[in-house]
Amino acid sequence: KRLYLSTIGQWLPSDFFAYRHPVSVKGVCFLDGKLILVRDERGAWDLPGGKLQKGERLDECLAREMEEELGIAVRVEKLLDATLRRIEDQVDVVVLLYQCATQGPLAHLRLSSENFAIGFFDPSELDALGLPSPYLEAIRRLNA
């Protein structure tokens, strides 16, 4: 469905007027049996990842973000979950959680300027970290 706007003299898809959400892709990646998490600007533990750039494929975005944030190459494997998160009670973000795999050793991990710490957690420790429930459920399904 398209709409003609006489004020600009062109046709636009009706989706042009739909509310837009930022899209964030996050990686669920285990290394030596431990889940890799990063501490974000709010002081919370979070899955590594970031925002989709214009024209970027989802898997390319996640591979780029993991390389930027952790210094390791990952293989993006499968979509685990899609959820909507409200950040700081201000912004709704569509978050896509993907299973990732890496051959990178722990020694190659490096902290980026975007985060404040890298942590490695056994799945049994995750409940105490304050991760959003959709993240925990996706990780549990993966480890079931």
C-alpha positions as CSV (number, residue, x, y, z in Angstrom):
1,K,0.0,0.0,0.0
2,R,1.4,3.4,-1.0
3,L,0.3,6.9,-0.3
4,Y,0.7,9.9,-2.5
5,L,1.9,13.0,-0.8
6,S,1.0,16.1,-2.8
7,T,3.2,18.3,-0.6
8,I,6.3,16.5,-1.8
9,G,5.0,15.1,-5.0
10,Q,5.9,11.5,-4.5
11,W,4.5,8.1,-3.5
12,L,5.7,6.7,-0.2
13,P,5.0,3.2,1.3
14,S,2.5,3.4,4.2
15,D,5.2,1.7,6.4
16,F,7.1,5.0,6.1
17,F,4.6,6.4,8.7
18,A,4.8,3.5,11.2
19,Y,6.4,3.9,14.6
20,R,10.1,2.8,14.5
21,H,12.1,1.0,17.1
22,P,15.9,0.7,17.2
23,V,17.0,-2.9,16.6
24,S,19.7,-4.5,18.7
25,V,21.3,-7.8,18.1
26,K,22.8,-9.8,21.1
27,G,25.0,-12.8,21.1
28,V,24.7,-15.8,23.4
29,C,28.2,-17.1,23.3
30,F,29.9,-19.7,25.5
31,L,33.6,-20.0,25.9
32,D,35.0,-22.9,27.9
33,G,31.5,-23.6,29.2
34,K,31.0,-20.0,30.5
35,L,28.6,-17.4,29.1
36,I,30.4,-14.2,28.0
37,L,28.7,-11.0,29.4
38,V,29.7,-7.4,29.4
39,R,29.0,-4.7,32.0
40,D,27.2,-1.8,30.3
41,E,27.0,2.0,30.9
42,R,24.2,1.4,33.4
43,G,26.4,-0.9,35.5
44,A,24.3,-4.0,34.5
45,W,25.6,-7.3,33.0
46,D,24.3,-7.7,29.5
47,L,24.9,-9.9,26.5
48,P,27.4,-8.4,24.0
49,G,26.0,-6.9,20.8
50,G,24.7,-3.6,19.5
51,K,22.5,-1.7,17.1
52,L,21.8,-2.5,13.5
53,Q,23.2,0.0,11.0
54,K,21.4,1.1,7.9
55,G,21.7,-1.5,5.1
56,E,23.4,-4.1,7.4
57,R,22.4,-7.7,7.6
58,L,21.5,-9.0,11.1
59,D,24.3,-11.6,11.2
60,E,26.9,-9.1,9.9
61,C,25.9,-6.6,12.6
62,L,26.3,-9.2,15.4
63,A,29.6,-10.4,14.0
64,R,30.9,-6.8,13.8
65,E,29.6,-5.9,17.3
66,M,31.2,-9.0,18.9
67,E,34.5,-8.2,17.2
68,E,34.3,-4.6,18.4
69,E,33.2,-5.4,21.9
70,L,35.2,-8.5,22.6
71,G,38.0,-8.7,20.0
72,I,37.0,-12.2,18.8
73,A,35.4,-13.5,15.7
74,V,32.1,-15.4,16.1
75,R,29.9,-17.5,13.9
76,V,26.3,-16.4,14.2
77,E,24.3,-19.6,14.3
78,K,20.6,-19.3,15.0
79,L,17.9,-16.9,16.2
80,L,17.0,-17.8,19.8
81,D,14.4,-15.1,20.6
82,A,13.0,-11.7,19.7
83,T,11.8,-9.4,22.4
84,L,10.9,-5.8,23.1
85,R,12.8,-4.1,25.9
86,R,12.1,-0.7,27.5
87,I,15.4,1.0,28.3
88,E,15.6,3.5,31.1
89,D,11.8,3.8,30.9
90,Q,12.3,5.9,27.7
91,V,13.1,3.9,24.6
92,D,11.5,0.6,23.3
93,V,14.2,-1.5,21.5
94,V,13.6,-4.6,19.5
95,V,16.2,-7.1,20.7
96,L,17.1,-10.2,18.7
97,L,19.1,-12.9,20.6
98,Y,21.3,-15.2,18.5
99,Q,23.4,-18.2,19.4
100,C,27.0,-17.7,18.5
101,A,30.1,-19.8,18.5
102,T,33.7,-18.9,18.6
103,Q,37.1,-20.6,18.3
104,G,38.8,-17.6,19.9
105,P,40.6,-18.4,23.2
106,L,40.0,-16.5,26.4
107,A,43.4,-14.9,26.0
108,H,42.2,-13.1,22.9
109,L,39.3,-11.4,24.6
110,R,39.7,-7.6,25.1
111,L,37.5,-5.0,26.6
112,S,36.3,-2.3,24.3
113,S,35.7,1.4,25.2
114,E,32.0,0.7,25.0
115,N,31.8,-1.5,28.1
116,F,33.3,-1.6,31.6
117,A,34.0,-5.2,32.2
118,I,33.9,-8.7,30.6
119,G,32.6,-11.5,32.7
120,F,32.4,-15.3,32.3
121,F,29.5,-17.0,34.1
122,D,28.4,-20.5,34.6
123,P,24.7,-21.0,33.6
124,S,23.9,-21.7,37.3
125,E,25.0,-18.1,38.2
126,L,22.8,-16.3,35.8
127,D,19.7,-15.8,37.9
128,A,21.6,-13.6,40.3
129,L,22.8,-11.2,37.6
130,G,19.6,-9.4,36.8
131,L,19.5,-10.3,33.1
132,P,16.0,-9.8,31.5
133,S,13.8,-12.8,31.8
134,P,13.6,-13.3,28.0
135,Y,17.4,-13.6,27.9
136,L,17.4,-16.1,30.7
137,E,14.7,-18.2,29.1
138,A,16.5,-18.3,25.7
139,I,19.8,-19.3,27.4
140,R,18.0,-22.1,29.4
141,R,16.4,-23.4,26.2
142,L,19.8,-23.5,24.6
143,N,21.4,-25.4,27.5
144,A,18.4,-27.8,28.0
